[in-house]
């Protein structure tokens, strides 16, 4: 398929994702699927929590809807400007993470829309949504099947690899695939810099940055930089709408476990019954806990950000990415700040 055909193809997928993301019933044949086919997709979406307790219906729908915004013809076209399309396709392996729904789809779309072939090894935590969507796309045009391969075993010979995992996983990636052109991604976290002048709306949006997808994404805020004398009550009030998150069994178990461990070790904690706050300059906090520390001036902020640059994905705050935008990345918000499309063009 030609580049223009692929763009139209992904834009058509966006229409289906929009409908699924809003939780709406089948509308008409403009979606490119029958009512029966759409209901099968809807069933997969609504049952994700059975396969993965972190994948609530609301979170899966959010992921699909956010993708529908990106999968608009004009947004895809604007993104692809300035990037080359490979007339001699390379096989690019993608080892996907499974921490949030469809987290590997950006890499998949990048490989396909750069004119290459995606050889995908799905995470066992997220191995049903993407295949269901790809089956639908193949039904539109069987030629699309020539652009990708899903595998649960060995990948065979590939020309390059994109792999996402833990810090330990990266060591194995390097051992087995380091001889290939590669992008290896490890653990990253996101932080928020508060100055005390945040509005109520911005504090509520910060809650979204922390708790969307239960805080499992690398773009979720898990550390706060607070000005000296900051009144933490303002933070607790701002995030209060997320109080019911603790009723998710998996999140609640993490909250209870971490609270018990830290209290037994006599660590000082702040607790509002659904998230724990611990004062430390350490960056990586456990799930259901947010780390925080104070600063005196901008120089201390800059020093901290620079010292942890390789471990930080996103910085939220005034003069940084706006509150509430952590989990709504654009096409050009590449993981680890590595331009995947540029890299694909240079394989």
C-alpha positions, -999 to 999 in steps of 0.1 A, spaced: 0 0 0 12 35 -8 18 62 18 -15 81 10 -35 48 13 -19 41 46 -27 75 59 -64 71 49 -64 37 65 -52 49 99 -77 78 96 -105 54 91 -93 35 122 -95 67 141 -133 69 133 -138 35 149 -116 44 179 -137 76 184 -169 56 186 -155 29 208 -138 55 230 -170 73 236 -187 41 245 -213 46 217 -232 20 198 -227 13 161 -239 42 140 -237 34 103 -215 19 76 -193 50 75 -172 33 102 -163 6 77 -176 -22 98 -210 -39 102 -230 -37 134 -219 -73 143 -183 -65 136 -184 -34 157 -201 -52 186 -173 -78 186 -148 -49 190 -169 -34 217 -169 -67 235 -131 -69 235 -130 -33 248 -155 -39 276 -138 -72 287 -102 -60 290 -104 -59 328 -109 -97 327 -75 -101 310 -58 -74 329 -72 -60 361 -55 -26 355 -74 -21 322 -107 -7 334 -133 0 308 -129 37 314 -91 36 309 -94 15 277 -120 39 264 -98 69 272 -69 54 253 -90 47 223 -105 81 223 -72 98 227 -59 78 197 -90 88 177 -79 125 181 -44 117 168 -57 95 140 -73 123 120 -62 127 85 -48 163 90 -29 154 122 -13 123 106 -4 143 74 11 172 95 31 147 115 46 130 85 58 162 68 95 163 67 99 125 72 109 102 44 89 71 33 110 40 28 106 26 -7 126 -4 3 109 -16 35 130 -28 65 117 -53 91 116 -35 124 108 -55 155 88 -39 182 88 -54 217 59 -37 233 52 -28 269 18 -35 285 16 -11 314 -13 10 298 -37 1 270 -22 3 235 10 18 248 29 3 219 7 16 191 28 48 185 58 26 176 36 5 154 21 34 135 56 50 132 70 19 116 41 14 92 38 50 82 76 53 76 72 26 49 86 -3 69 73 -36 82 64 -40 119 73 -73 135 54 -70 168 59 -90 200 29 -80 221 30 -78 259 11 -106 276 -6 -78 296 -20 -61 264 -24 -87 236 -60 -84 226 -70 -48 217 -44 -41 190 -49 -75 173 -86 -69 172 -81 -35 155 -56 -49 131 -79 -77 121 -105 -51 113 -80 -31 91 -70 -63 72 -107 -69 65 -108 -35 48 -79 -44 26 -60 -77 28 -29 -60 15 -25 -43 48 -14 -77 63 19 -74 43 29 -44 65 30 -62 99 35 -95 117 23 -103 152 44 -130 169 43 -146 203 76 -165 198 108 -158 179 108 -128 157 131 -142 130 155 -120 111 149 -83 115 168 -52 104 162 -31 135 145 -32 169 125 -9 192 122 -24 227 105 -11 258 109 -26 293 123 -22 327 159 -12 335 167 -49 339 151 -58 306 173 -32 288 204 -52 298 189 -83 281 178 -63 250 214 -51 247 228 -85 251 206 -101 224 199 -73 200 226 -47 206 242 -55 173 212 -42 155 201 -6 150 180 -1 180 160 21 204 159 6 239 136 23 265 138 18 302 119 31 332 111 68 333 89 89 355 73 123 353 73 151 378 53 183 385 68 216 395 44 237 416 49 273 425 19 278 449 -1 299 424 -20 270 407 -57 275 402 -83 250 415 -87 238 379 -50 232 375 -48 212 407 -77 190 395 -58 185 362 -27 176 382 -48 148 397 -55 135 362 -17 136 355 -11 114 386 -40 90 385 -49 84 349 -42 47 341 -37 43 379 -3 60 376 12 31 357 25 52 327 59 68 324 41 100 317 22 98 350 34 123 376 49 105 406 71 133 421 63 168 431 87 198 435 71 221 460 81 257 471 91 261 507 61 266 529 37 250 505 3 241 521 -2 205 511 -39 207 519 -43 225 486 -29 195 468 -51 170 487 -82 191 479 -73 193 442 -70 156 438 -100 146 459 -122 137 429 -99 106 424 -107 92 458 -126 62 444 -94 49 427 -86 30 459 -116 7 452 -98 -8 423 -86 -41 438 -51 -40 423 -45 -3 431 -60 -8 466 -37 -37 473 -7 -16 464 -19 12 486 -24 -10 516 9 -29 511 30 2 507 13 19 536 20 -11 558 56 -14 548 65 22 552 47 25 586 65 -7 599 98 9 589 86 41 607 88 63 577 70 96 579 40 97 556 11 118 547 -21 99 539 -55 109 525 -69 73 523 -62 68 486 -26 80 480 5 83 502 30 112 502 66 108 513 92 136 514 123 125 496 144 136 467 143 101 453 127 100 419 110 66 415 81 62 439 61 30 445 26 27 430 -1 46 451 26 68 465 38 102 454 73 115 464 78 152 470 105 176 481 109 214 485 130 239 466 141 274 474 146 289 440 146 282 402 183 272 404 174 243 427 147 232 403 170 234 373 197 215 392 173 187 401 159 184 366 193 183 350 206 157 375 177 134 366 173 143 329 178 107 317 151 94 341 124 120 335 98 117 307 76 148 313 77 179 335 44 194 343 38 230 357 39 266 348 65 272 321 65 235 314 39 212 300 4 224 311 -14 206 339 -36 178 326 -16 172 295 7 144 308 -13 115 293 -24 132 261 8 132 240 9 144 204 25 124 175 58 143 181 60 136 219 84 107 214 92 84 243 126 92 258 127 122 235 141 101 207 126 110 173 114 76 162 105 86 127 139 103 121 156 72 134 135 49 112 145 70 82 182 65 89 182 27 93 
